[in-house]
Every structure is written in structure tokens, then in C-alpha cells.
Amino acid sequence: MVHYPGLINARGGVMRHLFELTKDQKGATVVEYGLILALIFLAMMGGVVAVGQVTSGMWNNVSSEVRNNT
């Protein structure tokens, strides 16, 4: 049997500890920051992909023009 001294006490046991965890807002804040960072990352990746496609098209046009004019 594993003993968790801070988890089980004489005045409420596990249920009291779980109830106290539901009141704790620190974990929720970390999750919210994680979601915000994930959305920022996705937006940045979308921007990089869009710029990459435009740039690739531009260089393909330059290459075609150089081939046609030489």
C-alpha cells in the first residue's frame, strides 16, 4: 500500500482534497495560456505557409521569364 501523507487526512480524506483541487485556478490559467500559445503558433504557421506559396510563385515567374528571354 502506498502512503500519501498530504493527501489523506483525518478531516475529509481524499474527497476533501479533490474538492480543494477543483477550486485551484492555477491549473486552469496554465491551460488557457497553452491554448493561446497554440492558437498563436497556428496563426504564425498559416502566415508562413501563405507567404511561402506567394514567394514560390514569384520565383517561378522569375525563372520562366529568365528562360524565355535568354
Secondary structure, DSSP 8 states (H G I E B T S, - for coil): ----TTT--TTTHHHHHHHHHHH--HHHHHHHHHHHHHHHHHHHHHHHHHHHHHHHHHHHHHHHHHHHT-
